[in-house]
Amino acid sequence: MGQKFIISESERNRIRGLYEQTTPPQSGDTQQPQSNPTSGYKSKHIQDVPTDKIVGQIKRVGQQFASIKTKDDKNYVLVYKDVTYTRMDEFKAISFEADPDTFRDLNNIFKNAFTAPDKTSKTINLDSNQITLDTRRVKLFGLGKDQAEVKVSITGQGVTGVFYIGLKEVDTLFPTNLQTNQSQPIKE
């Protein structure tokens, strides 16, 4: 059975705009579009178009649940499955600028949410996005221990959504071994 992704036209255009890169023609650019004699359409050979690089991702039951992608190691897009609705798969996205220190900070902030007391809430600002981490403690049946459950609520850029993250998933979504030359602190 196939999955449906419900994305509004404006969100689709905004996401498409984040990934498309166009360059104005140079004055010395003499490359002309070549015509395909069988179809009548013209095509142009494009060189050095960057592809998306997956920085971190969470997969559940073999399907992507959340991921962070980039093209230029400065601008990132977090795409996640909104769990607000249980009967449909709705993916949402936010963009932000980051560097290795930002990913280390995010990693630490998310990990600290798992050691926070029950019913604790922490809000961080990431560019124009507001991310709230709500910690809940749940008892594990038969083990007598409690385990933290962290709910991630994101508001920003016209997007509001929720997903849950586990402690082991923090390192895979926010890796601490990035190598870039930018610097930007996170506001808590």
TORTINU-185131 format. One record per residue (C-alpha): x, y, z; chain; residue in one letter; residue number from 1. Coordinates in steps of 0.2 Angstrom, whole numbers, always signed. Each point is the difference from the previous one (the first is absolute). Layout:
! residues N
X X | Y Y | Z Z | nuti A | roti A | fise NUM;
...
This chain:
! residues 188
X +0 | Y +0 | Z +0 | nuti A | roti M | fise 1;
X +7 | Y +17 | Z -5 | nuti A | roti G | fise 2;
X +3 | Y +15 | Z +11 | nuti A | roti Q | fise 3;
X -8 | Y +17 | Z -3 | nuti A | roti K | fise 4;
X +10 | Y +16 | Z +3 | nuti A | roti F | fise 5;
X -11 | Y +15 | Z +3 | nuti A | roti I | fise 6;
X +10 | Y +16 | Z -4 | nuti A | roti I | fise 7;
X -8 | Y +16 | Z -4 | nuti A | roti S | fise 8;
X +5 | Y +9 | Z -17 | nuti A | roti E | fise 9;
X +8 | Y +14 | Z +9 | nuti A | roti S | fise 10;
X +11 | Y -12 | Z +11 | nuti A | roti E | fise 11;
X +4 | Y -10 | Z -15 | nuti A | roti R | fise 12;
X +6 | Y +16 | Z -9 | nuti A | roti N | fise 13;
X +10 | Y +5 | Z +16 | nuti A | roti R | fise 14;
X +9 | Y -16 | Z +1 | nuti A | roti I | fise 15;
X +3 | Y -1 | Z -18 | nuti A | roti R | fise 16;
X +8 | Y +18 | Z +1 | nuti A | roti G | fise 17;
X +11 | Y -6 | Z +14 | nuti A | roti L | fise 18;
X +8 | Y -14 | Z -11 | nuti A | roti Y | fise 19;
X +0 | Y +9 | Z -17 | nuti A | roti E | fise 20;
X +15 | Y +10 | Z -4 | nuti A | roti Q | fise 21;
X +0 | Y +11 | Z -16 | nuti A | roti T | fise 22;
X +14 | Y +10 | Z -6 | nuti A | roti T | fise 23;
X -2 | Y +15 | Z -12 | nuti A | roti P | fise 24;
X +9 | Y -2 | Z -17 | nuti A | roti P | fise 25;
X +17 | Y +7 | Z -1 | nuti A | roti Q | fise 26;
X +4 | Y +13 | Z -13 | nuti A | roti S | fise 27;
X +13 | Y -12 | Z -8 | nuti A | roti G | fise 28;
X -11 | Y -15 | Z +1 | nuti A | roti D | fise 29;
X -2 | Y -6 | Z -18 | nuti A | roti T | fise 30;
X -7 | Y -17 | Z +3 | nuti A | roti Q | fise 31;
X -17 | Y -1 | Z -10 | nuti A | roti Q | fise 32;
X -14 | Y -12 | Z +4 | nuti A | roti P | fise 33;
X +1 | Y -15 | Z -11 | nuti A | roti Q | fise 34;
X -15 | Y -7 | Z -9 | nuti A | roti S | fise 35;
X -5 | Y -18 | Z +1 | nuti A | roti N | fise 36;
X -5 | Y -4 | Z -18 | nuti A | roti P | fise 37;
X -12 | Y -14 | Z +6 | nuti A | roti T | fise 38;
X -10 | Y +10 | Z +12 | nuti A | roti S | fise 39;
X +1 | Y +18 | Z -5 | nuti A | roti G | fise 40;
X +5 | Y +6 | Z +17 | nuti A | roti Y | fise 41;
X +15 | Y +9 | Z +5 | nuti A | roti K | fise 42;
X +12 | Y -6 | Z +14 | nuti A | roti S | fise 43;
X +15 | Y +8 | Z +8 | nuti A | roti K | fise 44;
X +14 | Y -9 | Z +8 | nuti A | roti H | fise 45;
X +2 | Y +6 | Z +18 | nuti A | roti I | fise 46;
X +16 | Y -3 | Z +9 | nuti A | roti Q | fise 47;
X +5 | Y +0 | Z +19 | nuti A | roti D | fise 48;
X -18 | Y +0 | Z +7 | nuti A | roti V | fise 49;
X +2 | Y -5 | Z +18 | nuti A | roti P | fise 50;
X -10 | Y -14 | Z +7 | nuti A | roti T | fise 51;
X -8 | Y -2 | Z +17 | nuti A | roti D | fise 52;
X +11 | Y -7 | Z +13 | nuti A | roti K | fise 53;
X -8 | Y -9 | Z +14 | nuti A | roti I | fise 54;
X +7 | Y +6 | Z +17 | nuti A | roti V | fise 55;
X -10 | Y -10 | Z +12 | nuti A | roti G | fise 56;
X -16 | Y -10 | Z -1 | nuti A | roti Q | fise 57;
X -12 | Y -11 | Z +10 | nuti A | roti I | fise 58;
X -7 | Y -15 | Z -8 | nuti A | roti K | fise 59;
X -14 | Y -10 | Z +8 | nuti A | roti R | fise 60;
X -6 | Y -17 | Z -7 | nuti A | roti V | fise 61;
X +11 | Y +3 | Z -15 | nuti A | roti G | fise 62;
X -8 | Y +17 | Z -4 | nuti A | roti Q | fise 63;
X +7 | Y +17 | Z +2 | nuti A | roti Q | fise 64;
X -8 | Y +9 | Z +15 | nuti A | roti F | fise 65;
X +11 | Y +15 | Z +1 | nuti A | roti A | fise 66;
X +15 | Y +7 | Z -9 | nuti A | roti S | fise 67;
X +12 | Y +15 | Z -2 | nuti A | roti I | fise 68;
X +7 | Y +4 | Z -17 | nuti A | roti K | fise 69;
X +11 | Y +13 | Z -7 | nuti A | roti T | fise 70;
X +8 | Y +5 | Z -17 | nuti A | roti K | fise 71;
X +13 | Y +13 | Z +6 | nuti A | roti D | fise 72;
X +4 | Y -5 | Z +19 | nuti A | roti D | fise 73;
X -7 | Y +16 | Z +6 | nuti A | roti K | fise 74;
X -19 | Y -1 | Z -4 | nuti A | roti N | fise 75;
X -9 | Y -15 | Z +6 | nuti A | roti Y | fise 76;
X -18 | Y -7 | Z -1 | nuti A | roti V | fise 77;
X -8 | Y -10 | Z +13 | nuti A | roti L | fise 78;
X -14 | Y -11 | Z -7 | nuti A | roti V | fise 79;
X -10 | Y -10 | Z +12 | nuti A | roti Y | fise 80;
X -16 | Y -11 | Z +1 | nuti A | roti K | fise 81;
X -13 | Y +10 | Z +10 | nuti A | roti D | fise 82;
X -8 | Y -12 | Z +12 | nuti A | roti V | fise 83;
X -15 | Y +11 | Z +4 | nuti A | roti T | fise 84;
X -11 | Y -10 | Z -13 | nuti A | roti Y | fise 85;
X +1 | Y -19 | Z +2 | nuti A | roti T | fise 86;
X -10 | Y -4 | Z -16 | nuti A | roti R | fise 87;
X +11 | Y +8 | Z -12 | nuti A | roti M | fise 88;
X +19 | Y +3 | Z -3 | nuti A | roti D | fise 89;
X +3 | Y +19 | Z +0 | nuti A | roti E | fise 90;
X +18 | Y +6 | Z -2 | nuti A | roti F | fise 91;
X +5 | Y +18 | Z +5 | nuti A | roti K | fise 92;
X +16 | Y +9 | Z -2 | nuti A | roti A | fise 93;
X +9 | Y +15 | Z +7 | nuti A | roti I | fise 94;
X +16 | Y +8 | Z -5 | nuti A | roti S | fise 95;
X +14 | Y +7 | Z +10 | nuti A | roti F | fise 96;
X +19 | Y +5 | Z +0 | nuti A | roti E | fise 97;
X +12 | Y -10 | Z +10 | nuti A | roti A | fise 98;
X +18 | Y -5 | Z +2 | nuti A | roti D | fise 99;
X +9 | Y -14 | Z +10 | nuti A | roti P | fise 100;
X -2 | Y +9 | Z +16 | nuti A | roti D | fise 101;
X -19 | Y +2 | Z -3 | nuti A | roti T | fise 102;
X -2 | Y -19 | Z -2 | nuti A | roti F | fise 103;
X +10 | Y -3 | Z +15 | nuti A | roti R | fise 104;
X -11 | Y +12 | Z +10 | nuti A | roti D | fise 105;
X -16 | Y -8 | Z -7 | nuti A | roti L | fise 106;
X +7 | Y -17 | Z +4 | nuti A | roti N | fise 107;
X +3 | Y +5 | Z +18 | nuti A | roti N | fise 108;
X -16 | Y +9 | Z +3 | nuti A | roti I | fise 109;
X -10 | Y -15 | Z -7 | nuti A | roti F | fise 110;
X +10 | Y -12 | Z +11 | nuti A | roti K | fise 111;
X -3 | Y +10 | Z +15 | nuti A | roti N | fise 112;
X -18 | Y +0 | Z -2 | nuti A | roti A | fise 113;
X +0 | Y -19 | Z +3 | nuti A | roti F | fise 114;
X +8 | Y +3 | Z +18 | nuti A | roti T | fise 115;
X -12 | Y +14 | Z +4 | nuti A | roti A | fise 116;
X -13 | Y -2 | Z +13 | nuti A | roti P | fise 117;
X -18 | Y -6 | Z -5 | nuti A | roti D | fise 118;
X -11 | Y +13 | Z -8 | nuti A | roti K | fise 119;
X +14 | Y +11 | Z -4 | nuti A | roti T | fise 120;
X -1 | Y +12 | Z -16 | nuti A | roti S | fise 121;
X +15 | Y +8 | Z -8 | nuti A | roti K | fise 122;
X -1 | Y +12 | Z -15 | nuti A | roti T | fise 123;
X +14 | Y +5 | Z -12 | nuti A | roti I | fise 124;
X +1 | Y +12 | Z -14 | nuti A | roti N | fise 125;
X +8 | Y -6 | Z -16 | nuti A | roti L | fise 126;
X +0 | Y +14 | Z -13 | nuti A | roti D | fise 127;
X -19 | Y +5 | Z -2 | nuti A | roti S | fise 128;
X -6 | Y -17 | Z +7 | nuti A | roti N | fise 129;
X -5 | Y -4 | Z +18 | nuti A | roti Q | fise 130;
X +3 | Y -18 | Z +6 | nuti A | roti I | fise 131;
X -7 | Y -6 | Z +16 | nuti A | roti T | fise 132;
X +5 | Y -16 | Z +9 | nuti A | roti L | fise 133;
X -12 | Y -7 | Z +12 | nuti A | roti D | fise 134;
X +6 | Y -14 | Z +11 | nuti A | roti T | fise 135;
X -11 | Y -13 | Z +7 | nuti A | roti R | fise 136;
X +5 | Y -15 | Z +11 | nuti A | roti R | fise 137;
X -9 | Y -16 | Z -3 | nuti A | roti V | fise 138;
X +1 | Y -16 | Z +10 | nuti A | roti K | fise 139;
X +6 | Y -15 | Z -9 | nuti A | roti L | fise 140;
X -11 | Y -15 | Z +4 | nuti A | roti F | fise 141;
X +9 | Y -14 | Z +10 | nuti A | roti G | fise 142;
X +16 | Y +9 | Z +2 | nuti A | roti L | fise 143;
X -4 | Y +12 | Z +13 | nuti A | roti G | fise 144;
X +10 | Y +14 | Z -9 | nuti A | roti K | fise 145;
X -6 | Y +16 | Z -8 | nuti A | roti D | fise 146;
X +5 | Y +5 | Z -17 | nuti A | roti Q | fise 147;
X +0 | Y +18 | Z -8 | nuti A | roti A | fise 148;
X -11 | Y +4 | Z -15 | nuti A | roti E | fise 149;
X +4 | Y +16 | Z -9 | nuti A | roti V | fise 150;
X -13 | Y +9 | Z -10 | nuti A | roti K | fise 151;
X +7 | Y +12 | Z -13 | nuti A | roti V | fise 152;
X -12 | Y +14 | Z -5 | nuti A | roti S | fise 153;
X +6 | Y +12 | Z -14 | nuti A | roti I | fise 154;
X -8 | Y +16 | Z -4 | nuti A | roti T | fise 155;
X +8 | Y +11 | Z -14 | nuti A | roti G | fise 156;
X -1 | Y +6 | Z -18 | nuti A | roti Q | fise 157;
X -19 | Y -4 | Z -1 | nuti A | roti G | fise 158;
X +3 | Y -18 | Z +6 | nuti A | roti V | fise 159;
X -6 | Y -7 | Z +16 | nuti A | roti T | fise 160;
X +3 | Y -19 | Z +4 | nuti A | roti G | fise 161;
X +4 | Y -13 | Z +13 | nuti A | roti V | fise 162;
X +12 | Y -15 | Z +0 | nuti A | roti F | fise 163;
X +7 | Y -11 | Z +14 | nuti A | roti Y | fise 164;
X +18 | Y -4 | Z +1 | nuti A | roti I | fise 165;
X +10 | Y -14 | Z +10 | nuti A | roti G | fise 166;
X +17 | Y +2 | Z +8 | nuti A | roti L | fise 167;
X +9 | Y -11 | Z -12 | nuti A | roti K | fise 168;
X -8 | Y +10 | Z -15 | nuti A | roti E | fise 169;
X +8 | Y +17 | Z +6 | nuti A | roti V | fise 170;
X +17 | Y -5 | Z -6 | nuti A | roti D | fise 171;
X -6 | Y -6 | Z -17 | nuti A | roti T | fise 172;
X -11 | Y +16 | Z -3 | nuti A | roti L | fise 173;
X +13 | Y +13 | Z +7 | nuti A | roti F | fise 174;
X +17 | Y -7 | Z -3 | nuti A | roti P | fise 175;
X +15 | Y +8 | Z +9 | nuti A | roti T | fise 176;
X +13 | Y -3 | Z -13 | nuti A | roti N | fise 177;
X -4 | Y +13 | Z -14 | nuti A | roti L | fise 178;
X +14 | Y +9 | Z -8 | nuti A | roti Q | fise 179;
X -4 | Y +17 | Z -6 | nuti A | roti T | fise 180;
X +7 | Y +18 | Z +2 | nuti A | roti N | fise 181;
X -15 | Y +9 | Z +6 | nuti A | roti Q | fise 182;
X -5 | Y +6 | Z +18 | nuti A | roti S | fise 183;
X -16 | Y +4 | Z +8 | nuti A | roti Q | fise 184;
X -6 | Y -3 | Z +18 | nuti A | roti P | fise 185;
X -17 | Y -7 | Z +5 | nuti A | roti I | fise 186;
X -11 | Y +11 | Z +11 | nuti A | roti K | fise 187;
X -9 | Y -9 | Z +14 | nuti A | roti E | fise 188;
